[in-house]
Amino acid sequence: MKETTIFGADDKELQKTTEESYAFGGSQVQVATVTRGDSQNGSSSTTKTVTGSDGGVTVTNTTTTTTNGKPGAAVDSKPVTIEPGDHNSDSSTAGPVEQAEQETDTSGSDQYVQAWGPGY
């Protein structure tokens, strides 16, 4: 497991990212969790990518936001499946991989994404 932490002023933890990868039943599984904020106000987003033995990829995402110490409802993305050969796109049109990334971005209402934009 790989863990990366970003600290702000006074060594306050701003963001923690954990990544792990493992094999399960002939598939390769990658799980990334990004936690922002603290126990009172923040969010946690987990993206799971499963690559099957046939080369197909399925991506899911779950995001939970905490406000004033109360966890909100978990928002689950629809699973997005990309079959082998679907990875082609041109620069003017989002291909299946880019569409999967857009569809699994359930943190669009996250206060950090609104304030600083996607990829924060």
N, C-alpha and C positions, 0 to 999 in steps of 0.2 A: 504494500500500500504506500502511496506517495501522498504527502501532506504538504501544503503550502499555505502560509499564513501571512497576511498583510496587516501591518500595525500602523496606527496613526500616532498623533501626539500623545504624550504621556503613556506610551506603550499600550494604548487601547487597541484591542483586536477589531479590525474593520471587516475582514473577510478571511474565511478559511475554506480551502478547497482540498477535498480528499479524492483520490483516484485509485481505483483498484481494477485488476484485470484477472480473469480466471477462465478456465475451460469447464464446460458443463454439458454433458451428453453429446459430445461432438461439435458443440458450438463454442465460439469465443465470446465472452461477456465482458463488457467494459462498463464500469459504473463511476460516474463523477458527481460529487455533491458539493455545491457551493453554498456556504452559509454566510450571510451578511448581517451586520447589526449585532444586537445583543439579545438577551432573554426577554427584554421588555418590548423592543421594537426592531424588527428585522425580517429576514426571509431565508428560507432554505429551499434549494432547487436541486433535484436529483434527476440526472439523465442516464438512462440505461441503453446501451447499444449492444445488440446481439447479432453476431455474424454467424450464420449457419454454415454447415459444411458444403452447401451448394453455392456459397458466395452471396446469398441473399442477406440483407441487413434490415433489422427492425429496430426502430428508435422510439422510446417512450420518455416522458418527462412528468414529474410531479413537483409542484411548487406549493409551499405553505408559507403564509405571511403571519407574523405575530405583531399585534398592536396593543400597546398598554398592557403587556403581559398576558394577553389572551390570544391563543392560537386561532387563526382563521381556518376556514375549510381548505382542505387540500384540493388543488386544481390539477386534474390529470389530463394530459394530452391524449388525443386519439393515437393509437399505435400507427406509426408510419412504416411501411415496408417497401424496400427498394430491392427489386430483383436484379440478378446479374445482367449486365448489359444496359441497365438504366442509368448509368453514371455519366452519360454523355449529355452535354448541353453547350449552347453557344453563349456568347457574352451578352446577347440581347434578351435572352429568356432564361428564367431560373429553371435549372434542371431538377430532377427528382431529389438529389442530395440537398440542394439549396431549399427546395420546397419543404423537405422534411425538417430542416433546421428552422424554417419559419413557422411551420405548424406546431413544432414542439416547444416554441418559445412561449411558455405560459406565464412568464414573469413580466409581461408587458405592462401590467398595472402596478408592478413593484415600484415603490417610491424612489429607489435608487436608479432604476432604469429610466423612469420619468425625468429625474433630475439630471442624470449624466449620460443617458443614452444606452443603447444595447451594447453588451460586451463589458459593462462595468464590472 
